[in-house]
């Protein structure tokens, strides 16, 4: 099949490369000429394990193309995916759908014959209806069907998630569109990946509901961590104890500094705003959003407490800036709020991250950046682990202690054992373990 992907950001690029790897011919279109030129040179604008090799292989074998030209890419396509950004709108928190609607206007002008137009972007309920209205108003005689097909890709594991998904959600009641989508995803039948066909509005809501539920699990265990610290319990053992119940499950029960990234913050906010507008408020989601916002700065207070109640004039080493490991994504990363709060309290910050220091420098020019973990912590009054990169899990602790001015370690991801760290002479603080 011939697939066109409008938008070559995280979702569009990963999805396009994976579809090409199935044997489809994919053209990724983007208005950013510099990005397209870079992709045509084999330069990948994001860090995602394995993506550079996947793009290079499929481009070399003639299945993956990059262009700024919409005309032929749309006219020759069986399916056109809209995979543009839907950031939170400034002022009210609703999803900004201007890029989606503009893509719809651009696409419908180039359609030639029956085409399935798929919203891959995360969009509020009813967006597909508006996309269809815009397109039919622009070209009443055009033959197309608008389908919802939300993505469920985890940054750092996106290729595996696309190729071995636990479900594929497709929102359409059009028989021709259903047949096209079944053929598009047919290569995944070998993995017995279930295709869930629903109405378009139901499909749109599934994506938001899934992200809100996972954000709720994270926020729940973070609040339990605070209670564990107050009563002298261990949140990791609590998480394991409840996670062994298969009605609950162990995933997303890792206490830490709060969720961040490109999805959970904006999607929970957009869902909350939609529900409020429809007078069907989601009070649990409202609380999740509020608690998560507060938690990030609370982690800065934990660092200040570990440093004796003040960080003014002190050098604080930060390991990990990206919102999670195996990505360079700094969007809504907890490190942003934590570092800002520490700076507000008078601290000097030096940081290291294996992949995200480039993006971080544009957001936090007022801090120092180190070449490796050990140069980062050299002469620091405290070490704070913010992101659980594998490279931080087995640090040479004798070298860490020798490098620090004071043996203070604040582990916001619980990757070390309290007893072992304290036995080694560290003033060790983690999350949810008094």
C-alpha positions as semicolon CSV with decimal commas, in nm:
position;residue;x (nm);y (nm);z (nm)
1;X;0,000;0,000;0,000
2;X;0,103;0,364;-0,045
3;X;0,101;0,558;0,280
4;X;0,154;0,930;0,333
5;X;0,241;1,068;0,675
6;X;0,168;1,438;0,732
7;X;0,414;1,542;1,000
8;X;0,761;1,398;1,055
9;X;0,785;1,446;1,428
10;X;0,805;1,167;1,682
11;X;0,480;0,989;1,594
12;X;0,495;1,047;1,218
13;X;0,857;0,944;1,179
14;X;0,836;0,630;1,392
15;X;0,505;0,523;1,238
16;X;0,623;0,595;0,885
17;X;0,946;0,401;0,930
18;X;0,764;0,103;1,079
19;X;0,499;0,094;0,805
20;X;0,781;0,102;0,550
21;X;0,950;-0,186;0,729
22;X;0,629;-0,387;0,680
23;X;0,671;-0,341;0,305
24;X;0,442;-0,043;0,244
25;X;0,572;0,255;0,045
26;X;0,570;0,556;0,279
27;X;0,619;0,925;0,212
28;X;0,669;1,152;0,513
29;X;0,571;1,514;0,446
30;X;0,670;1,809;0,660
31;X;0,662;2,186;0,615
32;X;0,999;2,215;0,791
33;X;1,239;2,213;0,494
34;X;1,547;2,190;0,718
35;X;1,410;1,879;0,888
36;X;1,333;1,713;0,553
37;X;1,679;1,796;0,419
38;X;1,833;1,644;0,732
39;X;1,621;1,330;0,703
40;X;1,721;1,291;0,339
41;X;2,084;1,303;0,458
42;X;2,007;1,031;0,708
43;X;2,011;1,263;1,012
44;X;1,739;1,179;1,265
45;X;1,602;1,482;1,457
46;X;1,506;1,283;1,768
47;X;1,671;1,017;1,979
48;X;1,485;0,686;1,970
49;X;1,678;0,360;2,000
50;X;1,698;0,181;1,664
51;X;1,520;0,451;1,465
52;X;1,826;0,571;1,273
53;X;1,897;0,220;1,143
54;X;1,530;0,159;1,056
55;X;1,504;0,485;0,860
56;X;1,832;0,426;0,678
57;X;1,739;0,069;0,580
58;X;1,397;0,155;0,439
59;X;1,517;0,469;0,262
60;X;1,796;0,267;0,102
61;X;1,551;-0,002;-0,010
62;X;1,314;0,250;-0,168
63;X;1,021;0,225;0,070
64;X;1,063;0,547;0,272
65;X;1,075;0,899;0,131
66;X;1,083;1,250;0,277
67;X;0,951;1,562;0,109
68;X;0,797;1,903;0,162
69;X;0,573;1,858;-0,145
70;X;0,219;1,749;-0,069
71;X;0,076;1,708;-0,421
72;X;0,194;1,367;-0,544
73;X;0,235;1,230;-0,192
74;X;-0,139;1,271;-0,127
75;X;-0,276;1,209;-0,476
76;X;-0,106;0,869;-0,499
77;X;-0,182;0,753;-0,144
78;X;-0,422;0,485;-0,025
79;X;-0,405;0,625;0,326
80;X;-0,302;0,968;0,451
81;X;-0,211;0,997;0,820
82;X;-0,234;1,329;1,003
83;X;0,042;1,311;1,264
84;X;0,098;1,675;1,355
85;X;0,133;1,826;1,700
86;X;-0,158;1,899;1,932
87;X;0,010;2,098;2,211
88;X;-0,180;2,243;2,503
89;X;-0,327;2,576;2,400
90;X;-0,191;2,872;2,591
91;X;-0,440;3,026;2,827
92;X;-0,699;2,752;2,866
93;X;-0,520;2,414;2,841
94;X;-0,734;2,279;2,557
95;X;-0,556;2,090;2,278
96;X;-0,448;2,323;1,999
97;X;-0,600;2,163;1,688
98;X;-0,497;2,431;1,440
99;X;-0,228;2,209;1,286
100;X;-0,472;1,920;1,247
101;X;-0,734;2,136;1,078
102;X;-0,480;2,297;0,847
103;X;-0,353;1,953;0,748
104;X;-0,711;1,851;0,667
105;X;-0,753;2,156;0,440
106;X;-0,422;2,089;0,267
107;X;-0,492;1,717;0,217
108;X;-0,843;1,744;0,077
109;X;-0,724;1,980;-0,195
110;X;-0,490;1,708;-0,329
111;X;-0,704;1,392;-0,299
112;X;-0,744;1,181;-0,611
113;X;-0,985;0,889;-0,576
114;X;-1,104;0,720;-0,258
115;X;-0,856;0,781;0,025
116;X;-0,863;0,697;0,394
117;X;-0,760;1,001;0,598
118;X;-0,643;0,892;0,942
119;X;-0,599;1,110;1,249
120;X;-0,293;0,967;1,425
121;X;-0,246;1,277;1,640
122;X;-0,394;1,265;1,988
123;X;-0,715;1,467;1,956
124;X;-1,021;1,539;2,174
125;X;-1,352;1,366;2,116
126;X;-1,528;1,503;1,811
127;X;-1,216;1,616;1,626
128;X;-1,271;1,360;1,352
129;X;-1,620;1,501;1,298
130;X;-1,475;1,849;1,251
131;X;-1,200;1,721;1,021
132;X;-1,463;1,555;0,804
133;X;-1,679;1,870;0,803
134;X;-1,383;2,085;0,696
135;X;-1,291;1,847;0,418
136;X;-1,644;1,797;0,283
137;X;-1,711;2,168;0,289
138;X;-1,391;2,232;0,092
139;X;-1,453;1,958;-0,169
140;X;-1,805;1,810;-0,154
141;X;-1,735;1,563;-0,436
142;X;-1,411;1,422;-0,293
143;X;-1,410;1,052;-0,200
144;X;-1,265;0,985;0,140
145;X;-1,333;0,850;0,488
146;X;-1,196;1,003;0,808
147;X;-1,070;0,743;1,056
148;X;-0,930;0,765;1,409
149;X;-0,623;0,550;1,480
150;X;-0,454;0,672;1,801
151;X;-0,093;0,585;1,874
152;X;0,025;0,409;2,190
153;X;0,401;0,450;2,156
154;X;0,627;0,478;2,457
155;X;0,930;0,696;2,399
156;X;1,239;0,478;2,425
157;X;1,047;0,167;2,315
158;X;0,844;0,304;2,025
159;X;0,957;0,065;1,752
160;X;0,879;-0,242;1,962
161;X;0,545;-0,089;2,063
162;X;0,452;-0,030;1,699
163;X;0,557;-0,374;1,578
164;X;0,429;-0,571;1,875
165;X;0,132;-0,370;2,005
166;X;-0,108;-0,498;2,267
167;X;-0,393;-0,349;2,063
168;X;-0,464;-0,141;1,754
169;X;-0,762;0,089;1,794
170;X;-0,942;0,198;1,476
171;X;-1,243;0,426;1,483
172;X;-1,459;0,400;1,173
173;X;-1,802;0,281;1,064
174;X;-1,716;0,299;0,693
175;X;-1,683;-0,048;0,536
176;X;-1,433;0,060;0,271
177;X;-1,216;0,234;0,527
178;X;-1,225;-0,071;0,753
179;X;-1,102;-0,293;0,468
180;X;-0,815;-0,054;0,394
181;X;-0,709;-0,038;0,758
182;X;-0,723;-0,416;0,792
183;X;-0,493;-0,452;0,491
184;X;-0,259;-0,181;0,621
185;X;-0,213;-0,361;0,953
186;X;-0,228;-0,714;0,809
187;X;0,147;-0,774;0,873
188;X;0,074;-0,755;1,245
189;X;-0,179;-1,039;1,230
190;X;0,116;-1,279;1,262
191;X;0,174;-1,137;1,610
192;X;-0,196;-1,183;1,690
193;X;-0,227;-0,813;1,765
194;X;-0,597;-0,744;1,821
195;X;-0,764;-0,486;1,599
196;X;-1,034;-0,311;1,798
197;X;-1,285;-0,143;1,568
198;X;-1,504;0,118;1,734
199;X;-1,688;0,436;1,646
200;X;-1,463;0,732;1,570
201;X;-1,554;0,920;1,888
202;X;-1,497;0,613;2,103
203;X;-1,154;0,565;1,949
204;X;-1,060;0,925;2,025
205;X;-1,167;0,887;2,386
206;X;-0,982;0,556;2,435
207;X;-0,649;0,731;2,384
208;X;-0,722;1,002;2,642
209;X;-0,874;0,757;2,889
210;X;-0,568;0,530;2,868
211;X;-0,322;0,811;2,932
212;X;-0,531;0,956;3,214
213;X;-0,554;0,617;3,385
214;X;-0,177;0,560;3,364
215;X;-0,111;0,911;3,494
216;X;-0,347;0,832;3,781
217;X;-0,149;0,518;3,873
218;X;0,173;0,719;3,880
219;X;0,018;0,991;4,094
220;X;-0,139;0,737;4,329
221;X;0,189;0,563;4,405
222;X;0,363;0,899;4,447
223;X;0,111;1,000;4,712
224;X;0,151;0,658;4,875
225;X;0,526;0,727;4,882
226;X;0,464;1,041;5,086
227;X;0,254;0,839;5,330
228;X;0,523;0,571;5,349
229;X;0,778;0,833;5,449
230;X;0,542;0,963;5,718
231;X;0,473;0,620;5,873
232;X;0,807;0,446;5,815
233;X;0,697;0,207;5,540
234;X;0,865;0,118;5,209
235;X;0,683;0,228;4,894
236;X;0,870;-0,018;4,672
237;X;0,741;-0,306;4,879
238;X;0,393;-0,153;4,885
239;X;0,402;-0,123;4,506
240;X;0,514;-0,483;4,469
241;X;0,250;-0,601;4,715
242;X;-0,036;-0,436;4,529
243;X;0,112;-0,492;4,184
244;X;0,107;-0,869;4,227
245;X;-0,271;-0,840;4,228
246;X;-0,347;-0,899;3,859
247;X;-0,644;-0,663;3,884
248;X;-0,393;-0,384;3,950
249;X;-0,069;-0,488;3,780
250;X;0,283;-0,371;3,851
251;X;0,336;-0,125;3,566
252;X;0,337;0,250;3,637
253;X;0,371;0,190;4,010
254;X;0,721;0,335;4,043
255;X;0,735;0,628;4,281
256;X;0,933;0,928;4,162
257;X;0,926;1,300;4,089
258;X;0,606;1,298;3,885
259;X;0,517;1,231;3,524
260;X;0,630;1,445;3,232
261;X;0,682;1,409;2,860
262;X;0,484;1,486;2,548
263;X;0,167;1,295;2,634
264;X;0,052;1,267;2,994
265;X;0,068;1,637;3,092
266;X;-0,110;1,776;2,787
267;X;-0,353;1,484;2,748
268;X;-0,473;1,485;3,108
269;X;-0,518;1,862;3,087
270;X;-0,705;1,844;2,755
271;X;-0,932;1,565;2,881
272;X;-1,003;1,760;3,200
273;X;-1,093;2,074;3,003
274;X;-1,318;1,886;2,761
275;X;-1,504;1,723;3,048
276;X;-1,548;2,056;3,226
277;X;-1,685;2,218;2,910
278;X;-1,941;1,939;2,878
279;X;-2,040;1,967;3,247
280;X;-1,918;1,612;3,306
281;X;-1,614;1,693;3,521
282;X;-1,353;1,423;3,582
283;X;-1,264;1,505;3,941
284;X;-1,006;1,228;3,971
285;X;-0,822;1,359;3,665
286;X;-0,843;1,715;3,797
287;X;-0,675;1,602;4,118
288;X;-0,409;1,405;3,929
289;X;-0,315;1,715;3,729
290;X;-0,293;1,932;4,040
291;X;-0,098;1,680;4,248
292;X;0,153;1,613;3,971
293;X;0,219;1,983;3,919
294;X;0,285;2,028;4,290
295;X;0,503;1,720;4,319
296;X;0,785;1,840;4,098
297;X;0,862;2,141;4,316
298;X;0,813;1,923;4,623
299;X;1,110;1,718;4,503
300;X;1,321;2,033;4,511
301;X;1,219;2,080;4,874
302;X;1,333;1,722;4,940
303;X;1,676;1,813;4,803
304;X;1,690;2,129;5,015
305;X;1,601;1,929;5,327
306;X;1,872;1,673;5,249
307;X;2,120;1,960;5,224
308;X;2,043;2,075;5,578
309;X;1,761;2,314;5,499
310;X;1,940;2,545;5,257
311;X;2,111;2,518;4,917
312;X;2,210;2,882;4,891
313;X;2,562;2,901;4,751
314;X;2,581;2,522;4,719
315;X;2,670;2,326;4,408
316;X;2,408;2,063;4,320
317;X;2,486;1,790;4,067
318;X;2,188;1,665;3,862
319;X;2,204;1,329;3,685
320;X;1,929;1,298;3,424
321;X;1,735;1,573;3,250
322;X;1,502;1,400;3,004
323;X;1,158;1,309;3,138
324;X;1,248;0,938;3,112
325;X;1,546;0,729;2,998
326;X;1,613;0,634;2,634
327;X;1,484;0,963;2,497
328;X;1,609;1,319;2,456
329;X;1,261;1,462;2,517
330;X;1,258;1,752;2,762
331;X;0,887;1,834;2,730
332;X;0,739;1,880;3,080
333;X;1,040;1,697;3,228
334;X;1,043;1,701;3,611
335;X;1,403;1,824;3,596
336;X;1,283;2,161;3,463
337;X;1,074;2,239;3,770
338;X;1,322;2,085;4,013
339;X;1,620;2,279;3,878
340;X;1,425;2,606;3,860
341;X;1,316;2,570;4,223
342;X;1,672;2,492;4,334
343;X;1,801;2,795;4,145
344;X;1,532;3,008;4,307
345;X;1,667;2,885;4,641
346;X;2,019;3,000;4,551
347;X;2,181;2,679;4,427
348;X;2,441;2,648;4,152
349;X;2,345;2,363;3,915
350;X;2,565;2,134;3,708
351;X;2,393;1,860;3,508
352;X;2,460;1,557;3,291
353;X;2,231;1,350;3,068
354;X;2,342;1,099;2,803
355;X;2,111;1,235;2,530
356;X;1,912;1,545;2,626
357;X;2,172;1,811;2,707
358;X;2,135;1,969;2,363
359;X;1,759;2,024;2,398
360;X;1,805;2,115;2,766
361;X;2,049;2,397;2,692
362;X;1,783;2,581;2,493
363;X;1,549;2,559;2,794
364;X;1,799;2,605;3,078
365;X;2,091;2,819;2,962
366;X;2,173;2,925;3,318
367;X;2,324;2,595;3,434
368;X;2,652;2,413;3,367
369;X;2,670;2,090;3,171
370;X;2,921;1,812;3,233
371;X;3,079;1,557;3,000
372;X;3,005;1,254;3,217
373;X;2,852;1,160;3,555
374;X;3,175;1,183;3,752
375;X;3,281;1,527;3,627
376;X;2,924;1,638;3,699
377;X;2,943;1,548;4,067
378;X;3,304;1,658;4,125
379;X;3,307;1,911;4,410
380;X;2,928;1,914;4,446
381;X;2,754;1,949;4,781
382;X;2,487;1,698;4,676
383;X;2,408;1,454;4,395
384;X;2,047;1,428;4,273
385;X;1,936;1,144;4,044
386;X;1,635;1,265;3,844
387;X;1,620;1,025;3,546
388;X;1,691;0,652;3,577
389;X;1,927;0,600;3,284
390;X;2,095;0,258;3,291
391;X;2,432;0,435;3,300
392;X;2,345;0,569;3,647
393;X;2,241;0,234;3,799
394;X;2,588;0,101;3,877
395;X;2,804;0,405;3,946
396;X;3,138;0,352;4,118
397;X;3,015;0,458;4,462
398;X;3,364;0,495;4,606
399;X;3,442;0,737;4,324
400;X;3,112;0,915;4,379
401;X;3,185;0,963;4,748
402;X;3,540;1,081;4,680
403;X;3,417;1,331;4,421
404;X;3,144;1,490;4,631
405;X;3,227;1,769;4,874
406;X;2,956;1,629;5,102
407;X;2,832;1,267;5,072
408;X;2,470;1,370;5,009
409;X;2,274;1,166;4,751
410;X;1,907;1,228;4,674
411;X;1,778;0,941;4,461
412;X;1,442;1,044;4,314
413;X;1,413;0,715;4,120
414;X;1,499;0,467;4,397
415;X;1,769;0,292;4,194
416;X;1,997;0,230;4,493
417;X;1,939;0,045;4,822
418;X;1,902;0,263;5,129
419;X;2,083;0,025;5,364
420;X;2,379;-0,016;5,130
421;X;2,414;0,355;5,063
422;X;2,403;0,445;5,432
423;X;2,647;0,165;5,516
424;X;2,888;0,322;5,266
425;X;2,864;0,652;5,454
426;X;2,626;0,844;5,230
427;X;2,357;1,074;5,362
428;X;2,105;0,904;5,137
429;X;1,749;1,011;5,068
430;X;1,507;0,847;4,828
431;X;1,133;0,849;4,758
432;X;0,890;0,664;4,984
433;X;1,135;0,505;5,224
434;X;1,187;0,687;5,553
